[in-house]
Amino acid sequence: MSAPWSAGEEPRLLPVAHSSDVVQVRQLIRTLAQECRLSLVDQTKFITAASELARNTLVYGGGGTVRAGKAEKGGRRGVAAVFADEGPGIPDLELAMTDGWTSGGGLGLGLSGTRRLVDEFDLVTEVGVGTTITIVKWAR
């Protein structure tokens, strides 16, 4: 799945190399969610998901990037974010996506919990190459 960026709106690219970058990602996602008029509950869900994925990008992927912006598809508007790293990849994707499984140290959501917080979730990973996760939250 490629992110459904809004026409004429260039998504922002942020590095994720330090813990302070995770804060910057959260701030950008909050701003975009407010601009797209996501409900407060949906803003919180998307910010939480983005924060967990940014942290995963840093801790498990060794750093990477986040591309975030306004999304549009089929007359709907929302926010999309793409988290990419060139880390070790996820060796056991089935285990990593199991409800309740976490490698520890994070918010305890795991990838399956993060997936439940968003409307669209796409994960591509290859051992030794890296991981890319795309998430979207649509305004209701």
Secondary structure, DSSP 8 states (H G I E B T S, - for coil): ----B-TT---EEEEESSHHHHHHHHHHHHHHHHHTT--HHHHHHHHHHHHHHHHHHHHTTSSEEEEEEEEEETTEEEEEEEEEE-S---S-HHHHTSTT---SSSSS-HHHHHHHHSSEEEEEEETTTEEEEEEEEE--
